[in-house]
């Protein structure tokens, strides 16, 4: 009798698990999307406290395609992944690179943008005199990227470079320029922008589109993008929406919506509006 009772319990537990899995995979009717709200023009907070930017407009477009209600909230950068995993919100859209390290903890959609990272420095500095290059080096091409990095090092030697903390950009600067520059970490990019304008640091390293938006302001007329951009490698596949690993149905819905937004030119239109260039991933 005990054997049959245990078997019945095991069967019930198994069936319960199946039901639970099925429920978890149902299409959500509403979700909460978190962004940093401090990384203009990708995502930022306006003077009246509203969230705006490329990713806010794109998030609303994707939600419309998925036919679900979305609430968009701001969360400090360092708390984005921990808060996602404990269920504070459902999706991250905060200019976050899809990297192997992050994939150990959370999942991502396919990329919705590819945006190189690079330097911004004073126009009269050695690197600044060279100006920005249209070249983009893939870190997977080790020989070419190493050559480009070696050319930059003498021009940056001894400089103080500001980078946002807990980012792939910081990892890049530490790995490739840690023996060349002094690195100063900041909680937000807004903070390192202020220090650059005030002359407390010599340059910045961030996504080129974000840097271009910063340098468009009058306070940064003496600074310029300089050198090539870097993609791939530790920068991963591009920028995607982060979500919990178990939310497979939501991932499927988001990927379908991103596919549609790529195919009909919506991402191209939105990115050209906000960052003056097309960041649509190449399929």
N, C-alpha and C positions, 0 to 999 in steps of 0.2 A: 504493500500500500504506500509506504514512504517513497519508494522508487517512482510510482506513478504520480504521487503528489509533487515530487521534485520536478518531474518531467513537465507536468502541467504548469508549474510556476515558471520554469525556464521558457516554455512556449509562450506564456503570457508576456513575460519580459521581452522576449524577442518580438512579439507582435506589437507591444507598446513602443519599442524602439523604432519599428517600421513606421508606425503612426506618427511618432514624434518627428522622424526624418521627413516624412511626407509633408507635415504641417510646416516645417522649417523651410521647405522649398517652395511653398506657395508664393505667388507674386505679392510683394508688399503693396499696400494701398497708400502708404506715406512713409517718407524717410527724412532723416535729419542729416544735412551735409555740413561738415566743418571746414572752415578755411582759416588762414592766419589773420587776414584782415590788415596786414602791415607789409605787403610786398607789391607795391604799385609798379606797373599797372595791371599785374596779374590778379591781385586781390588787395583791397584796401578799404579803409573806413573813411567815409566822407565827413565833412565838418559837422553835419547834422546827425552823425552816428549811424548812417546806413552803410551796408556793405556794397561795394561796386568793383568793377574791373572785368578783365577778360574771363576769368574763371567763374565769376558770379553770373555773367551773361550766358556763358556756356552751360553752367549747371542748370539754370532755368530752362534753357533750350532742351537739354537732355531730359529733364523731368517732364516737359510738355510732350516729348516724343514717347516717353514711357507711360504717359497718362497717369501719373501719380502725383500726390501733393508733396512738395518739398519745403522744408524749413532750413534756412542757411544761417549758421551761427559762427561766431569767431572763437578761436581757441589759440592760446600761446603755442608757438611752434613746437617747443620741447614736449608739450603735453598732448600733441595730436595723436600719436600712435598709442601711447598708454590709455588715453581716454577712449579711443576707438575700441580697443580690445576689451574694455570693461563695459561697453555698451552705452557710453554717454551719447554717442551719435553713430550713424551707420556708414558714412562715406567721408573720405578726406579728399578735398580738391584744393590743394594749396601749393601748386607748383612743386610737387614732390617727385623726385626721380625714382624710377622703378629700378631698384638695385638688389643684387643677391642678398645683401645683409638685411634689408627690410623685408624681403620675401621670406626670410626665416620666421618672421613674426606675423606678418599680415599678407594679404593677397592684393593684387592690382588688376585693374582692367587693362586692356590694350592701351598703348600710348594715345593721348589726344593732342600731344605737342612734342616737338623736338626743338630745343633751344640751346645753342652752344653757350658755354661759360667762358669768361675772359676777364681781362684786366681793364680798369679805368685808372688813369694817372694824370698828373699835370702835363699840360701841353708842352711846357718847356723842359720836361725831364728827358733823359736819354731815350726811354721807351716811347714817351709821348711824341717826340719828334718824328718817330716812324709812322705814327697814326695807326688806325685800325686796318687789319688785313681781312680780305674776303675768305681767306683759307680757313677750313675747318678740319682739324686733325682728329681722327678716330684713335682712341687710346689702344684699340686692338692692333693697330699698325704701329708696333713698338718702335721700329726704326725711325719712321717719319716723325712720330710724336716726340721721341727722345731728341731728335735733331732740333725740332722747333723749341722744345723746352730749354735745351742747352744754349740756344741763341738768345733766349730771354733772360737767362740767369745773370749775365754780366750787366745787363741794363737795369736789373732790379736789385742788385747787390746792396745790402744795407738798408733797404727801404722798409718802411712800416706799412704792412698791408692789412686792411680790415676785411674780415670775413664773418658771416653769420655763424654762430655756434651751432653745433649738432647738425651740420649739413654736409652733403657730399662735396660741396665747394671747399669746405674747411679740410676735409680729408685729402682732397686733391692738392691744395697748397702745402699742407704738412708733408705729404709724400714727395712731391716733386720740387718744392721750393723751401722746405724747412731748413735747409742748410744755407740758404741765400738771403731770405728776408726775415724780418721780425714780424710775427703774426699776432694780430690783436683780434680777439674774439668779441662778438657783440650778440646780444640777445635778439635784436631785430636789425633789419637792414636800414631802417630809418635812423637808428642810432649811429651806425657807421657812416651813413651819408652826412649826418651833422658834423661828425669829427673830421671828415674829409673837407667839408666846406670851411671848417674852422682852422684847418692846417695842422691838426693834431696827428694825422696819419698821411702817408704819401700816396696811397692808392687803395683800390678795392678789387676784390675778386668775387664775381657773381654771374648770374645769367646775363648775357649781353643785352637782351631786350629790357630787362629791369634797369641795368646800368644806363642804357640809352635814355630811358624815361627820366632817370635822376639827372643826367647831364643836360637835359633840355631846360632845366630850371635856371633862372638868371644867376643864382649863387654858384653855379658850377661852370660858368663860361670859360674858366681857365683850365678845365679838365677835358679829357678825351678818352674814348675807347682806344685801346692800343694793343697791337699784336693780333694773333689769330684766335679762333674759338676752338674749344675742345668738347668732344662728344664721345659717347660710347664708353667702354671700359667700366670704371667705377661709377660713371654717370648713368650706366644702365641703358635701357631701351628708349628712354625718353621720359616725359612727364605723364603720369596716369592717375586715375582715381583709386585711392586705397580703400580697402574694405576687409571685413573679417573673412577668414578662410572658409568658414562654414556657409557664408552667404552666397552660394553658387547661383541661385536663381537671380538674385540682384545683379551679380556680375554678368550673367548672360544678358539681362535686360540693358545694362549700361553699355556693354560691348555692341549690342545691336544698335542702340541709339548713337554711339560714337561712329559706327560704320556709316550710318545714314548721314550724320553731320559732316563726315569727310566726303562722302559721295556727292552730296548736293552743294558743296562749297561753303557750308555754314562756318566751319572752323576757319577756313581761309578768310572769309569776310570778317568774322569777329576778331581774328588775330591782326589783320591789317588795320582794323579800326583802332585797336588798343596798343599795338606794339609796332605798327608800320612795316610789318613784314609777315610773310606767310610761314607759320610754324607747323602747318599740317604735316603729320608723319607720312613718309612715303611708303605705300603698301608694297 
